[in-house]
Amino acid sequence: MNGAINFTATFSHGVEWGWPIAVYLLLAGMSGGALIVAILVKLYKKQTESTPLFKAASLLSFVAILLGMVCLVADLERPLLFWKILINYNFTSVMSVGVAALCVYIPLSFVACLYAFEADLSGFLSRRLTFLKGLFTLVMKILNALRPLLLALTLVFAVAICAYTGFLISVLVRFPILNTAVLPALFVASGLSAGIAGS
């Protein structure tokens, strides 16, 4: 049995995508690129504090991927049934692999936001929502213990999200200029530039 991913599974020569998919591809690339840059800078400079770059990139990343998901779901033929995609996987299809990656990446981008705005959120809860302060402190204690692992996973999945958009486009066999193996790498580079510009 061949376990290789079939990049054209669920696609046909007549596949067409509307403008919401184009917007999603931009937002997903920007989201992944922003986090890649912020985490690499953080690791390279051995920063322990939340810098303005990390704050801006994590917030941009989380908001952009959520807006991208809205576009992605809106483009479905039956958007109210989108949840079925989340429970039915075919890991020989690039689309299923991408959905699985998104299901991991979105919570990780939210955790990156929590890391970036921990002090701000803690101060806000102390002033306005004191009953949640204890829970937030406990959650952050657990997340901070896992910080190196979670940031490494976030970096890996951010690269995967950028590359996935390239794999998604490369299955458009009607367009030879897009149907190329270098497209995922180009999308990673594009995501990095969009993320830097956005942050």
N, C-alpha and C positions, 0 to 999 in steps of 0.2 A: 504494500500500500504506500502510495506516494504522499508524504505529509507536507509537501511544499505548498506555499500560499499561492492560490490562483488569483492573480491581480485583476483578471477580467471577469471573475465570477459575479453574477447578478448584473453584469453590464451587457449591452449589445452595441452594434454599430450605430444604432439610432439614438443613443442616449443623449439627452439634452438637459441642461440645467439653466434655471432662471437666474435673475440677478441676486436673489437672496443667498444662493450658493457662492457667488463671487464675493459678496460682502462677508459671508462666513469665512471663506478662505483667507481674506485679508485680516479679519479679526483674530482668527486662530493663529495665523503666523505672527501677528503682532504680539499676541498674548505669550506665546512660547518664546519668541525672541527677546521680549523684555525680561522675562525671568532668567533666561540663559545668561544674558549680559550681567544682570544684577547679582546673580549667584556666583558667576565666575569672578567678577570684581571683588565680591565679598571674600571669596576663598583666596584669591591671589594676594589681596592686601591684608588678609587675616583680621578682618573687621569683626568685632563682637557687638558693636552697637548698631542700631538701625539708622543707616545713613539716608539722606534725602533721596538718593538714587534707588535704594532698596525699597523705600516706602512708595515712591512713584511707580516703580516697575511692578511691584506686587499688586498695588491697587489697579493699575492699568491692565495687568494680566488677568486678574479675576473678573473685572467688569467686562473686558473685551471678550473673554471666552463665554460669559453668560449671554452677552448680546449676540454672539455668534451662534449659540445654541438656539436662541429665539428665531434667528434667520433659518437655521437648519430645520427646525421643527415646522416653521411656517411653510417651508417649501415642500413638505411631505404631502402626498395625496390625501391622507387622512391623519392630520396632525394630532387629533385627540387620542390616537392609538399609538403614539410614539413610544409609550412605555413598553410595548411588546418588543421593540428593538433591544431594550435593556435586559431582557430575560431570555432571548433566543439568540444564541451565538453560533456562528460557523467560522471557525478559526482558519479555514482555508480561503476565506474571503477577506480582501483588504478592508472592506467596509466594516465588517464585524470586528476586526482587529482594531480599527480606528475608534469604533464605539467603545470598546473595552478600555482603550487607552484614555479616552475622554472621561470615562467613569472614574478612573484613578486620578487623572490630572486635575480635574475640577476641584475635588476636595483638597488636593495638595496645594493648589494655588490659593485656596481659602486659608489654609494653614500658614502659607507664606505671608498672607495679609495679617494674620494674628501675630506672627513673629514681628512684623514690621511695626504694627501699631499697638503692641502690648502695653507700653507705658500710657499711651493716650487712652486706650480702652479702660485700663485699670483706673485712671484718674476720673474718667467719665462715670464709671460704675460706682466709684466711691462717693461722687457728688450727687448722682441722680438715681441710680438703681442699686442701692446698697445691698438689697436682698440677693443680688446675683454675684456680688463681689467674691464670696467664698467659693462658689462653683467655678467662676472664671479663674481664680487663683489655682484651684485644684487642676483644672484642665490645662492651664499653661505650665504647671509644674510637670505634668506628664509629657506634654509636647516638647518642653525644653530639654527633658532627659533624652528625647529621641531626635533632637534637632539635627545633629550631623547626618543621621540616616535619612530623615525626611527631606533635608535639603538636597542630598545626593539623589534621592528618588525623584524629587521635583525637577532637578536638572535633567535626568535621563528622560523623564516623560515630556518635558518641555521640548527637548530635541525630537522626540518621537512625534509629537503633535505637529511640529514644523515640517518634518519629513513626510508625515502621513498625508498632509495636504498635497504634497508633490506626487505621492503615489496615486492619490485619488484622481488628480488631473491627468497623470500619465496613461490612464486606461482609456482615454478618449482616442481610440484607434483611428477615428476618421481624420484626425489632425496629426500628421506625421511629425510636425515640429514639437508637439507636446508629448507624443508617444516615445519618450526617450528615458533611458536609465539615469541620466544626470539630473532630471527634474527634481527629485527629492532633495538633492544637495543644493540646488539653486533655491528651493523654497526655504531651506534652513538659512541660507545666506540672506534671502529676502526678509525672512522673519527677524533675523538679527538686526538688519538695518531699520526695519519698521519699528522694532522694539526700542532701539537706541533713540530713534527720532521721537517716538511717543513718550519715552521716559524723560 
